[in-house]
Amino acid sequence: MLGQSRKPPLSREDAREIAIRALSFLAGDAEHMSRFLALSGMGPQDIRENADEAPFQAALLEHLMSDEALLLSFCGNENIDPQLISPALHLLED
């Protein structure tokens, strides 16, 4: 791909930051947060205990990816390329 600049690969820290921003985004809207909690089977205490854990962060990104409107809203609000969510998820799953 001559003449095209290449973006540096997404790091695991980048993926973790995206997930934390996703948590903040969901927490900012009671309806979105309630839906995540209901679908994940978690309670508020579980979030406090697991927010720094990669499996929980992956679950946040999976949740966003399961709802295109929510995903696009998050990405637009946070100025994140929607195409970064899937690679971020894969990094957190490893």
Wavefront OBJ file of the C-alpha trace (Angstrom):
o trace
v 0.000 0.000 0.000
v 2.354 2.629 -1.201
v 1.460 6.205 -0.497
v -1.002 5.336 2.256
v -0.175 6.083 5.849
v -0.660 3.179 8.192
v -2.187 3.613 11.610
v -0.217 2.097 14.447
v -1.826 -1.080 15.727
v -4.243 -0.817 18.613
v -2.574 -1.705 21.900
v -4.117 -3.579 24.798
v -3.993 -0.339 26.798
v -5.913 1.412 23.995
v -8.500 -1.373 24.140
v -8.798 -1.020 27.922
v -9.276 2.737 27.573
v -12.039 2.243 25.011
v -13.775 -0.203 27.353
v -13.561 2.177 30.323
v -14.975 4.947 28.152
v -17.773 2.542 27.163
v -18.544 1.926 30.832
v -18.662 5.652 31.481
v -20.914 6.135 28.454
v -23.334 3.433 29.616
v -23.292 4.699 33.194
v -24.276 8.149 31.935
v -27.660 6.843 30.787
v -29.791 4.889 33.266
v -31.673 3.043 30.515
v -28.495 1.884 28.771
v -26.913 0.840 32.061
v -30.031 -1.012 33.210
v -30.144 -2.921 29.933
v -26.471 -3.894 30.234
v -26.982 -5.051 33.818
v -30.088 -7.055 32.897
v -28.440 -8.761 29.927
v -25.176 -9.475 31.741
v -26.767 -10.635 34.986
v -24.509 -8.289 36.923
v -25.330 -5.852 39.657
v -23.727 -2.514 40.520
v -21.370 -4.184 43.000
v -20.144 -6.557 40.278
v -19.232 -3.571 38.123
v -17.224 -1.971 40.922
v -15.377 -5.233 41.539
v -14.692 -6.074 37.881
v -14.268 -2.768 36.038
v -10.497 -3.263 35.690
v -10.755 -6.868 34.500
v -10.321 -7.690 30.795
v -13.254 -10.174 30.632
v -15.610 -7.527 32.005
v -14.219 -4.924 29.616
v -14.702 -7.356 26.731
v -18.319 -7.853 27.824
v -18.848 -4.094 27.632
v -17.579 -3.990 24.064
v -19.614 -7.064 23.114
v -22.675 -5.303 24.476
v -21.994 -2.240 22.342
v -21.435 -4.373 19.271
v -24.753 -6.155 19.784
v -26.666 -2.902 19.202
v -25.576 -0.906 16.169
v -27.435 2.249 17.212
v -25.822 2.128 20.660
v -22.405 1.441 19.126
v -22.679 4.373 16.744
v -23.956 6.639 19.508
v -21.012 5.702 21.731
v -18.477 6.134 18.940
v -19.943 9.463 17.882
v -20.059 10.732 21.447
v -16.492 9.608 22.196
v -15.057 10.422 18.751
v -13.905 6.817 18.264
v -13.799 5.065 14.905
v -16.435 2.278 15.101
v -14.010 -0.008 13.275
v -11.749 0.026 16.353
v -14.286 -1.702 18.599
v -13.882 -5.208 17.170
v -10.054 -5.174 17.322
v -10.272 -3.775 20.868
v -12.608 -6.606 21.831
v -10.220 -9.201 20.411
v -7.311 -7.728 22.367
v -9.296 -7.939 25.593
v -10.346 -11.518 24.901
v -6.742 -12.726 24.502
l 1 2 3 4 5 6 7 8 9 10 11 12 13 14 15 16 17 18 19 20 21 22 23 24 25 26 27 28 29 30 31 32 33 34 35 36 37 38 39 40 41 42 43 44 45 46 47 48 49 50 51 52 53 54 55 56 57 58 59 60 61 62 63 64 65 66 67 68 69 70 71 72 73 74 75 76 77 78 79 80 81 82 83 84 85 86 87 88 89 90 91 92 93 94
